[in-house]
């Protein structure tokens, strides 16, 4: 009669279900943690009623961020929007930006103009030009905000 070969490490054979189960749990929790950390939250879409971030008072945004020079842009609308940011930063600081660039750290429409972000974003440009037009009509920052919100609902 042959003798069964004894395992050199019998403890490993007994504990293999625990090792497999533990490894699976670690993989699942690692995946969940990775997804929670690196995924961006869904942005509220049009009609959701959620207004993007903005300052309620211009003083809360002080000191205003420096904006890029309007002359450095070739497109007329873009240049005018950057000029608006330079001339009335207190108004743009009180306006939300509906391209939802708050995910990039922007706290108001004014922040879009301290980089070249607005140059490639028609939403930012249109909102700045709307704010300039309404400001010339002596509308308050709140009235401008409501008008922009109606456009994006």
LINJOHU-V78525 format. One record per pair of residues at least 24 apart in sequence whose ideal C-beta (glycine too) atoms are under 6 Angstrom apart, sorted by the first residue. I is the first residue (numbers start at 1). J is the second residue. Records with the same first field share a line. If there is no record, write none. Layout:
I->J, J
This chain:
40->103
43->100
46->152
47->153
51->96
52->96, 97, 100, 102
53->102, 107
54->94, 95, 96, 108
55->93, 94, 108
58->90, 93, 94
61->93
64->89
65->114
67->113, 114
73->119
77->125
78->119, 125
81->125, 128, 129
82->113
84->128, 132
85->113
88->135
91->131, 135, 141
92->131
94->141
95->131, 145
97->124
98->123, 152
99->123, 124
